[in-house]
Amino acid sequence: MGFGDWWDQHGVPRVIRFACGMPAIMKLRSQVVPLASGEVFELGCGGGINQQFYNAGAITRYAGIDPSGKLLDYARGEAEAKGWQADIRHGIGEDIPFEDNSFDTVVCTYTLCSVQDQAKVVREMRRILKPGGKLLFLEHGRAPDPEVLRWQERIEPWWKPVAGGCHLTRPITEAVRAGGFAIEPMGARYLPKTPRAIGWNEWGVAIKDSA
Ligand SMILES: C[S@@+](CC[C@H](N)C(=O)[O-])C[C@H]1O[C@@H](n2cnc3c(N)ncnc32)[C@H](O)[C@@H]1O
């Protein structure tokens, strides 16, 4: 195994667990994740950090996928600690292994930055939602300020291999809207005490129309 493979399999999952557990991020998770209800699917559930925020009483079924074996192990450990039934599988957002119209809520946090094909993933999340269902999103991405964006463009080529394929310049709300959702924004800001190039966050609720 070369260093790159070793880093992806062992280093990146540990960095993700640490970085994605920062207090400012946990605060945002606590605003978004408890809104999940009914039959819930989480894309990029690896690490399992969101599980502590789910209101188990409002959820009738929880399923999630992630392509990282190590992060799936963490997620299964979190499910055990929470003591709930969780259908946690290996998979990718470009080809979600569930039927059309099968979930009330899809949760997607800090994952659209890392997928291969963002537009396809947004379409897949919409496909598996029931009409009227909601996508809860919380993501970092393309900053609105031109000078920050220039830094993001400079840093991204070396950031991506170090950070598990994470992009810095991807649009968030616009990408979700372009996938056919009606957006109810909840917030957008730079995270405190974080370099602005990696700190721009947007979060909200995206509704699949019931037509
Ligand atoms: C920065 S981590 C965030 C993990 C978790 N969603 C969270 O909020 O803590 C990015 C996650 O996206 C997952 N990922 C990468 N490519 C993916 C894909 N094509 N489909 C679904 N998940 C993917 C990674 O394995 C990783 O778990």
The ligand as an SDF file (V2000), in Angstrom:
LIG
                    3D

 27 29  0  0  0  0  0  0  0  0999 V2000
  -16.1400   15.5010    5.4080 C   0  0  0  0  0  0  0  0  0  0  0  0
  -16.8140   13.9040    5.5450 S   0  0  0  0  0  0  0  0  0  0  0  0
  -18.3570   14.2170    6.3570 C   0  0  0  0  0  0  0  0  0  0  0  0
  -18.9140   13.0190    7.0390 C   0  0  0  0  0  0  0  0  0  0  0  0
  -20.3320   13.2170    7.6270 C   0  0  0  0  0  0  0  0  0  0  0  0
  -21.2880   13.4330    6.5600 N   0  0  0  0  0  0  0  0  0  0  0  0
  -20.3700   14.3400    8.6140 C   0  0  0  0  0  0  0  0  0  0  0  0
  -21.1900   15.2670    8.4860 O   0  0  0  0  0  0  0  0  0  0  0  0
  -19.5810   14.2980    9.5840 O   0  0  0  0  0  0  0  0  0  0  0  0
  -17.2900   13.5320    3.8690 C   0  0  0  0  0  0  0  0  0  0  0  0
  -17.9970   12.2050    3.7670 C   0  0  0  0  0  0  0  0  0  0  0  0
  -18.4190   11.9850    2.4150 O   0  0  0  0  0  0  0  0  0  0  0  0
  -18.2110   10.6240    2.1210 C   0  0  0  0  0  0  0  0  0  0  0  0
  -18.1940   10.4700    0.6580 N   0  0  0  0  0  0  0  0  0  0  0  0
  -17.1800   10.6630   -0.2020 C   0  0  0  0  0  0  0  0  0  0  0  0
  -17.5670   10.3900   -1.4650 N   0  0  0  0  0  0  0  0  0  0  0  0
  -18.8690   10.0350   -1.3870 C   0  0  0  0  0  0  0  0  0  0  0  0
  -19.8460    9.6210   -2.3550 C   0  0  0  0  0  0  0  0  0  0  0  0
  -19.5450    9.5760   -3.6570 N   0  0  0  0  0  0  0  0  0  0  0  0
  -21.0810    9.3030   -1.9270 N   0  0  0  0  0  0  0  0  0  0  0  0
  -21.3970    9.3850   -0.5990 C   0  0  0  0  0  0  0  0  0  0  0  0
  -20.5250    9.7610    0.3530 N   0  0  0  0  0  0  0  0  0  0  0  0
  -19.2800   10.0810   -0.0370 C   0  0  0  0  0  0  0  0  0  0  0  0
  -16.8970   10.3290    2.8050 C   0  0  0  0  0  0  0  0  0  0  0  0
  -16.6210    8.9460    2.9300 O   0  0  0  0  0  0  0  0  0  0  0  0
  -17.1160   11.0190    4.1290 C   0  0  0  0  0  0  0  0  0  0  0  0
  -17.8060   10.2070    5.0360 O   0  0  0  0  0  0  0  0  0  0  0  0
  1  2  1  0
  2  3  1  0
  2 10  1  0
  3  4  1  0
  4  5  1  0
  5  6  1  0
  5  7  1  0
  7  8  2  0
  7  9  1  0
 10 11  1  0
 11 12  1  0
 11 26  1  0
 12 13  1  0
 13 14  1  0
 13 24  1  0
 14 15  1  0
 14 23  1  0
 15 16  2  0
 16 17  1  0
 17 18  1  0
 17 23  2  0
 18 19  1  0
 18 20  2  0
 20 21  1  0
 21 22  2  0
 22 23  1  0
 24 25  1  0
 24 26  1  0
 26 27  1  0
M  CHG  2   2   1   9  -1
M  END
$$$$
